[in-house]
Amino acid sequence: LTTDTLEQAQEFLDSLEGAAAAVGLHLNVDKTKFMAPNIEVETLTARSGEPIQCVEDFVYLGGHLKSSEHDFVVRKAKAWAACHKLKSVWETGLRRSLKVQLFRATVESVLLYGSETWTLTSSLERRLDGCYSRMLRMALNVDWRQKVSNATVFQQIPSASENVRSRRLRLAGHVHRHPELLANQLLFWDPDRGTRGRGRPKLTFVDTIKKDTGLKSANEIGKLMNDRDLWRRFINARTLKPP
């Protein structure tokens, strides 16, 4: 459930509990959490009167909601674990094409799980690309002392940051073309309540989409997304380039 105010959140929660009770279900208060970014925290309560815990971060479908950086750190650790489990395969004389297919199906898929929603700063993109490069070199059994360039190692494989950019734009275009989805209402959502904290503002998903497309207007981006073929060609022209 996503709302602009805690009052709306309480109304939605009451409606959800009512609908659940009608079919014999109940809300597990211990497993129910809520986040209230950039606003003063008040209390949400279940129908039983028990308070709902407010948390700083929450794991939803395997991804951390608060910070793309924290989510990346978690995914990186899991990807390295997957990469090391296949070390015996990487050290064999298996031809490059099969190693690349296995690497992208296992290690890359673990590293980039949920990356469609990441908001990456330039610094975080460099960390992601560096991590991906080291993993790929391990998979291809290329030692750093051999002084092999990234162009030789990657060949036609796109960098991780370009892959993330392509995934993000494809997801955004799909969501925009389906107004029946809840995510459609959040794609270009601009909150009208709360205040950003001191310091440099955090990068939002809308900011990231504008950066990816090079366009400054959400309306202009939306018009481009409406044409699926045009949007696909636009994505291919701006992403999926080898490093």
PyMOL commands that set and color helices and strands:
alter all, ss='L'
color gray80, all
select helices_A, chain A and resi 6-22+29-31+68-85+87-90+96-111+115-117+122-139+144-146+150-154+160-176+182-186+205-213+218-226+228-238
alter helices_A, ss='H'
color red, helices_A
select strands_A, chain A and resi 33-34+44-45+51-54+59-60+63-64
alter strands_A, ss='S'
color yellow, strands_A
deselect
rebuild
show_as cartoon
